[in-house]
Amino acid sequence: MEKKSLIGMNLDELRQAVTDMGMPAFTAGQVADWLYRRHVTTIEEMTNLSKLNRAKMAAEYTVGLLPPVTSQHSIDGTVKYLFPTSSGKQVETVYIPDGERATLCVSSQVGCKMGCSFCQTGRQGFEGNLTAGDILNQIFALPERDTLTNIVFMGQGEPMDNLDAVLQATEILTAPYGWAWSPKRITVSSVGLRKKLKRFLDESDCHVAISLHNPISSERASLMPAERGMPISEVVTLLRQYDFTHQRRLSFEYIVFGGLNDTATHAKAIVRLLQGMECRINLIRFHEIPGTDLPGTNEQQLLWLRDYLTHHGIFTTIRASRGQDIYAACGLLSTAKKNEATQ
């Protein structure tokens, strides 16, 4: 019988597991402490469990941490890892150190259904959802785990399309029984799946980042097919119902393409769309991916767009480019490995 992984189980599931094995319910809290605070890799290390109970657990379960299968290191310190998953697939994770901050960009799916034209992951097609354990493995099996200050769900996949697993992972990361991180250290992105985004906003206190990329609906739809069923105007209407002035931050991600979304027309449309909202915009330089002819903008236009939006009341920053000497953009490393495997 294949053993089940403990990583990814919340406190209720751990409690059910230990009671099914004839152990006291409080054992679940001990197991959670070993998994999510002390980061053990084997059940034998859980020394406040009796030898008998450790043997019982080891007969049915494994901790389930899996190390990365490969990595690429950038001259700027960025590291892209390829992690195995419980389904036998592989998924990307990017570690980004920056002074006193160290951010980890984690994936929520293998591939993606959204089909955005500027994203290599979307070109892979959809290969499956990650479990909560697969998501947490990217964090807890990371060599630099203890240096992390922030986690962003901005890797491969659409987090709201795998909402149950994402909510369970963020629960474990922030719960007192889990890693006990503040939700302020975690940001979850979305193209704007409204119903699931609403559920996430209602059930989680983590920050939210929305992939905007174009404020004009017809143009956004040419970049992001999800716009046809979930217009950004309706997403913004939903977001206006929530308070982003205190505990939770709202940001909009905006990859800038030369002549396609960086003109005065687009700048004015962004202001109209977001006027009066407590939010920020992160402008992102576009770096070419294979098979696309989308142009990047020039530095002068990027600075102009930032200054225009800031002048009109929308706090706007330009995200620093990292890891450009490696496969840093989403989907590039996993695509390369898949191509190697089929040759």
Helices and strands as residue ranges (DSSP letters): E 4-5, H 11-20, H 27-36, G 43-45, H 51-60, E 61-62, E 70-73, E 79-84, E 90-98, E 101-105, E 109-111, H 120-124, E 126-129, H 132-140, G 145-147, E 150-153, G 159-162, H 163-174, G 183-185, E 186-190, H 194-203, E 207-211, H 217-223, H 226-229, H 232-239, E 250-256, H 264-274, E 280-285, H 299-311, E 315-318, H 332-342
